[in-house]
Amino acid sequence: MDGTGGEDTGDRGTGSKATGASAPDAVAKSEAASRTEEAEEVSGFTGSSVVRTVVAFLAGLGVFFALLYALSIVLNSY
């Protein structure tokens, strides 16, 4: 504070307010500008992603039927 009791008039040249943009905003804008259109096309299907999906589905189906079989054994024992 200065001697008159007003607001602080010290130098605030450092920090993000001096530039008008916060640091995360500046980083996000620079990263978005550096991306190419090829990077956005990668989100399509690939052969390995289809294989992984089918294998995961079959594994889940196997676990489901194994649980049904175990449940039928437990219920038939009563």
C-alpha positions as CSV (number, residue, x, y, z in Angstrom):
1,M,0.0,0.0,0.0
2,D,1.1,3.5,-0.6
3,G,1.2,6.2,2.1
4,T,-2.3,7.5,1.3
5,G,-4.0,4.2,2.3
6,G,-5.2,3.5,-1.3
7,E,-4.6,0.4,-3.3
8,D,-1.3,-1.2,-3.8
9,T,0.4,0.6,-6.8
10,G,3.4,-1.8,-6.9
11,D,4.8,-3.3,-10.1
12,R,2.7,-6.3,-11.2
13,G,4.6,-7.0,-14.4
14,T,5.2,-10.6,-13.6
15,G,2.5,-13.3,-13.7
16,S,-0.2,-14.1,-16.1
17,K,-2.3,-11.0,-15.7
18,A,0.3,-8.8,-17.4
19,T,-0.2,-10.7,-20.7
20,G,-3.9,-10.9,-20.5
21,A,-4.1,-14.7,-20.8
22,S,-3.5,-17.4,-18.2
23,A,-0.7,-19.8,-18.7
24,P,-3.0,-22.9,-19.2
25,D,-4.9,-21.0,-21.9
26,A,-1.7,-20.1,-23.7
27,V,-0.5,-23.6,-23.6
28,A,-3.8,-25.0,-24.8
29,K,-3.9,-22.6,-27.7
30,S,-0.3,-23.3,-28.7
31,E,-0.9,-27.1,-28.6
32,A,-4.1,-26.7,-30.6
33,A,-2.3,-24.7,-33.2
34,S,0.5,-27.2,-33.5
35,R,-1.8,-30.2,-34.2
36,T,-2.2,-31.3,-37.7
37,E,-5.2,-32.7,-39.5
38,E,-3.5,-36.1,-39.7
39,A,-3.6,-36.4,-35.9
40,E,-7.4,-36.1,-35.9
41,E,-7.8,-38.9,-38.5
42,V,-6.2,-41.5,-36.2
43,S,-9.5,-42.0,-34.3
44,G,-10.8,-44.5,-36.9
45,F,-11.0,-48.3,-36.6
46,T,-7.8,-50.3,-37.0
47,G,-7.4,-54.1,-37.4
48,S,-5.9,-54.5,-33.9
49,S,-8.7,-52.6,-32.2
50,V,-11.3,-54.7,-33.8
51,V,-9.5,-57.9,-32.8
52,R,-9.1,-56.7,-29.2
53,T,-12.8,-55.8,-29.1
54,V,-13.9,-59.2,-30.4
55,V,-11.5,-61.0,-28.0
56,A,-12.7,-59.0,-25.0
57,F,-16.4,-59.6,-26.0
58,L,-15.8,-63.4,-26.3
59,A,-13.9,-63.4,-23.0
60,G,-16.8,-61.6,-21.3
61,L,-19.3,-64.0,-22.8
62,G,-17.3,-66.9,-21.5
63,V,-17.2,-65.5,-18.0
64,F,-20.9,-64.8,-18.2
65,F,-21.7,-68.4,-19.2
66,A,-19.3,-69.8,-16.6
67,L,-21.1,-67.8,-13.9
68,L,-24.5,-69.1,-15.2
69,Y,-23.1,-72.6,-15.1
70,A,-21.8,-72.2,-11.5
71,L,-25.2,-70.7,-10.5
72,S,-27.1,-73.6,-11.9
73,I,-24.8,-76.1,-10.1
74,V,-25.4,-74.2,-6.8
75,L,-29.2,-74.0,-7.3
76,N,-29.4,-77.7,-8.3
77,S,-27.7,-78.8,-5.1
78,Y,-30.6,-77.6,-3.0
